[in-house]
Amino acid sequence: MAQCTRVLLLKLVRRFTDRLIVRTKERWEVIKFFRFSSRLALLIEKYTALASHFDRAIGCKAANARETQLTFAPQHVPQLLWKDEFDTRFKTFFPCVQECSARRFCAMALVKLCDGHTWGQAALELELPVKAGIKMANQCITILGATRLKEEFGRALQDTAVSLSSKQSRVDYRRRRKMFSTFSDIPTEIWEDICRSAGINTGQPGRRSRYAAIWLWAELTGGDWRLALGLAGENTNSARTVYNKLNATLMPRLASHLSTYGSSLLPTSEPFS
């Protein structure tokens, strides 16, 4: 019965996507308008993926991709592309896109390159929200098309992929996210020691320390800080405002001390990042 239902659903989705496949922009508007679940959005995206030229032009099916042997896997890519890598190779492509969102897109593109996933599957591999990931991918691809920088972006993506493949030791970010899945604050005594060393006040209990934990979680896991457990239950906009303010004012003084503490939480032989 379940198998019959699945076959019927796939047939209906194919009929539905056949009408969208010639006008790719419509599929995103339909997903948004009908508020489809992440699973259904992923299914629709799968059957309309061939309408995209990304893979053939600059992704896993591009000529320069076929000539290169890549040895990394999705778990070796962080949720946000490494900042140094982003600043060096990708920042100029997306001047009007929020940096975290652009880094998220670049990470998804790197996952697609190494394993031929759809955008939705790449989001799942990185444990990112699927619908938001698909939407961001569409926006960034539109920007690359409008600026005619797709090929240049593709070369930058290939360079990053080759560089990652050449590394002898790679961080398993998926395992890191699992390892720190409950990390939402820094113990009081440790936080006091960190603040004393950095020469700053500890602040209200569970406030500065929690935002410092969000920063450290992102550094340890390569994760998108907007998805950190420490932000759960907070008013999203106000919490992000506070985080950005502390990130600009206090984190430069705390960073080295927090990194030392973070390193102590990792296995001895494992690099910090």
PyMOL commands that set and color helices and strands:
alter all, ss='L'
color gray80, all
select helices_A, chain A and resi 2-18+24-34+38-51+54-57+63-66+74-76+83-89+91-93+99-115+119-125+130-147+150-165+173-179+188-198+208-221+225-227+229-231+236-249+251-264
alter helices_A, ss='H'
color red, helices_A
deselect
rebuild
show_as cartoon
